[in-house]
Amino acid sequence: MEEIAARAGYTIGALYAHFSGKHELFRAVLRSSLGLGTSSFTQRVAHPLTNLEAPLSNLEEMAGPEVPTAPPSALLRRYFHDDTDAHSRWIDLEIEFVRFAEADEELSKGLRARRRDPRTAVARLLAGRPVMPAPAVPDRRAGHRRDHPAAATAIVALFDGLALQRRVDRDAVPSSLFADAVRWLTAGLHDN
């Protein structure tokens, strides 16, 4: 709010005075963030996994049967720890965004579009890795298919869920859990 008020040349109190309440201000911020694209505000509230290329760049190393000691798993551990700790307020903001978007179809559509970005980024990374065969390759089990968008959705949901759980009970979610879970997921996909 401080950044928005400063850009507008207002104090925070004066900024609030332009809206009928906190909810209206938040709705305006959400509308703005969904339309600004590359603004620093939007970059800060964009999903953290959108910028996960370095840690996921060597997923095949994490798919082996060994305990994850390769640099990618260390990067994922550090990434999860640093991101969830440094941006713990992001979780609150994202939950508020979802709550407000549920009641407003325009906001909901914009939020869905914004949430596609991290899934697309992760799917793109998975597509080039030997741990995942070509998209939509049939699984050996009848009726199951593997594809990059589905795996990316699972990884993003895993990150979101673990970040929320870490916020609630830090001791239950060590920094290594995200890296371990991604390794388990990719190893399972590789072994099918």
Beta strands, then each sheet from edge to edge (+ up, - down):
strand 1: 137-138
strand 2: 145-146
sheet 1: 1+ 2-
end
